[in-house]
Amino acid sequence: MKLSVLDLVPVINGVEDTIALGHAVELAQTAERLGYNRYWVAEHHDMPGLACTSPEVLLAHVGARTQRIRIGSGALLLPHYKPLKVVESYHMLATLYPGRVDLGIGRAPGGSAHVSMALSGNFLENIRQLPESLRGVTALLQGNYEWEGEPVSARPAPPVTPQLWMLGTNRKSAAYAAEFGTGYVFGQFMSDVGAEEILPAYSEAFNASALCPSPHVIVAIGVVCADTEEEAKRLASTSADLSHSEAAAEERSELSDRKFLVGTPKQIKSRLEQLSLLYGVDEFIIVTMIQDYRKRLRSYELLAQAFWEA
């Protein structure tokens, strides 16, 4: 099984953003040393608790300070941007760091309504145009994009094309991933629908493409791992639970327990292995929002040890 890291680049306990970004680099370097497959960063705007507004800039910084781990966006919010600029940015990364770059695309606004308007105007209209934007991204990545009948290229030309992924939490995002022949990342930690209800539809409707010849799935899940179950529960109680399910704290459901795994390394490993069989996937991307940088890092270390040091 492969494990990867999804970093929202949290600003913990009111530290300066500079400190939060430094911890992002440390997490990426630690993930590489431990054997994680990917390090991805998410895009958010005007959120005091999150420090990454520009994944491609942070990834350039991280790429220069790592050597092997794949780096990517989880996600770049395509409705805000033109396809050419997006692919130019990720072609630049893929030229600097050949064979290591992932372009994960999302549909969310990543901030308030006013922030979205300030960033890119009418967000609902941009969402309406998303299929055309996705068509443009896939064409640019394959080198067959045209504008008014004239060829347009996204330069520089990397030796290895970035891997393209669609991220989402529902059937709509899965349908886009299938239609355009991309990999699919299901955000279980943010979804009120089980992955087993969504992933078969993606696989069954999948259109093979030069970018992704067969269906490829990753499931994103929240994890808090500690040396003891009691410590894990304590850390989880103070963490930023992104599942938005306060009611679940009072009455845990099977689905809420799949969104946010809490326990010892052995417990987390066992649960991920069960979910791997249930979902039919061999890679999970882990988001850990413990409100302590050291213990957050320790959670990733313990999980890696459980899988790869046995």
Salt bridges, closest charged atoms under 4 A:
ASP7 OD1 - ARG296 NH2 2.48
GLU26 OE1 - HIS23 ND1 3.34
GLU26 OE1 - ARG294 NH2 2.56
GLU43 OE2 - HIS45 NE2 2.57
ASP102 OD2 - ARG38 NH1 2.97
ASP102 OD1 - ARG70 NH2 2.81
GLU125 OE2 - ARG128 NH2 2.56
GLU132 OE1 - ARG135 NH1 2.92
ASP192 OD1 - LYS259 NZ 2.85
GLU196 OE1 - ARG258 NH1 2.75
ASP227 OD1 - ARG298 NH2 3.55
GLU229 OE2 - LYS233 NZ 3.37
GLU231 OE2 - ARG234 NH2 3.03
GLU231 OE2 - LYS295 NZ 3.76
GLU254 OE2 - ARG258 NH2 3.68
ASP257 OD1 - ARG252 NE 2.93
GLU283 OE2 - ARG38 NE 2.80
GLU301 OE2 - ARG33 NH2 3.58
GLU301 OE1 - ARG298 NH1 3.81
